[in-house]
């Protein structure tokens, strides 16, 4: 989870990722952020985030992203 938080903080240092739970729903992250984030996560965690994973529920919070990463690593 620490690696994820580092990636998020590097991407958007202005966002409180520890407490924000509506990153997509509230428009905190835009499509450019998501594209950059997906590339970073794929490389860092050796996973493949597919289009069907690109739903707000998977990206609304750091906790949700971590759950998705763990699930993809188990595949």
C-alpha positions, 0 to 999 in steps of 0.5 A, spaced: 500 500 500 505 504 501 508 504 494 501 506 491 500 512 496 507 514 493 505 513 486 498 517 488 502 523 491 507 523 486 501 524 481 497 529 485 500 532 491 494 536 492 490 531 494 488 527 500 488 520 498 488 517 505 481 520 506 478 522 500 473 516 498 470 519 491 476 521 487 472 519 481 465 521 483 467 528 485 472 529 479 478 530 483 482 525 478 480 527 471 481 522 465 488 524 464 490 522 471 487 515 470 491 514 464 497 516 467 495 512 474 493 506 470 500 506 466 504 507 473 500 501 476 501 496 471 508 497 471 509 498 478 505 492 480 506 487 474 498 487 473 494 489 467 488 493 468 483 492 463 478 496 460 472 493 464 477 494 471 476 502 469 470 503 473 469 509 478 468 503 484 475 501 483 478 508 483 474 512 488 479 511 493 486 509 495 483 503 499 479 501 492 485 501 488 489 497 493 483 492 493 483 492 485 491 491 485 491 485 489 485 482 486 489 483 479 495 480 482 492 474 484 489 472 477 
